[in-house]
Amino acid sequence: MVTVNLYVKVNTGLEEVDADIYFDDFNDNYINMAKHAGLYKSIWEPNVKSAKSLSILMRPKLGDIFEKYSELEKLISSHGYGTVDRFAEKVEKYIQACEKHPKSLIKVE
């Protein structure tokens, strides 16, 4: 599982701290779908630091999820967790958060 975070640096007057704006978990059931849709690197191993840059990379790939829907359905894990619709919903929410907070930074754990 990977946890994605968008955060900003906040100066409290005493110190600079990270303030989370958005977070979500993408469990390992989505790895094959993400790879097939071209989103694996953006979610699990982003090579950009800002949310704006990430949203620019991810937005065009969201349509690929729906274009490849039937192919992605075949990649659902055998225990049934992680549907294509749920994956698309999580990706969309992540992109929306990036677009809403374009100056935020990305942390993947």
N, C-alpha and C positions, 0 to 999 in steps of 0.2 A: 504494500500500500504506500502511496505517496500523499503527503499533505501539501497543498499549494496555498501560499499566503500572499496577499498583497498588503504592504505596510508602508508607513511613512515614518520618517525621523521627526521626532517632536522634541523641542528644547524646553525643558521644564523650568529653566532658570538655574537649576542646579546641575543638570546633566542632560545628555541627549539620549532619548529612549526610542525604541521601536513601538509604534502603535499599529496594531493589526486593523485592517479595514475589511478584509474578506478572507475567508479560508474555506477549504473544502477538501475532502478526501476522495481520491480516485483509487479504488481497490484494484488488486491485480487481475480481477476478472475483466477489466477494460483494456488491458495491455494489447491484446491481439487486435481488438477493434481500433484502438488508437494507432497502432502501426499501419493497419490496412487503410485507414482514413488519412494517414499522413500527419497525425497529431501527436505521436509518441514523444518526439523530441521536445515539442512545445510544452507538453504537460510534465513529463518525467525528467527531462534534461534540457531545460530552456537555455539557449545560448545568448539571451538578451537579459538586460537588467530591469528595463522599465515596462510598466503595464501597457503603455501606448505601443511600444514596439511589439510586444507579444500579441496584442489584439490585432495588429496589422497582419501578423503571420497566421493567426488562427481563424479570423473571420472567413476567409475564402474556403477554408477546409471544412467549415461547418456544413456547407452544402454537399460536400463529398459524403458525409454521413448518410444523407437521405438518398443521394444518387447510388450509393453502394449498399443500401438498406438490406436487400436480400442476401448479399454476400456477408455482411456483418452479422446477420442473424445466425449464420452457420458457425460463427466464432463465439457464440454465447457459451460460457462454461457449462460443463456437463451437469453441474448441480443447479443450474438455472438462475444463478445470481448475475446481475448486470445485464439488463436488457439494452437493446439499441436505443429505444426511446429514452431510457434513463440516462444513458451515456450522452446522447444529444442534449438533453436538458441540462446536465451538469456542465457540458462544454459551453452551451449558450450562456448560462449564468456566469461562468468564469469570464467569458468574453465581455459580457455586459459590465461586470465589475471592473475589468481593465479599462473599458471605454469610459466609465463613469469616473474613474480615478486614474487618469492617464499618467500622472506624475508619480504614482506609487511605485514601489520597488517590489521585486519578486523574490520569494524565498520558497524553496522546495526542500522538503524533509522526508 
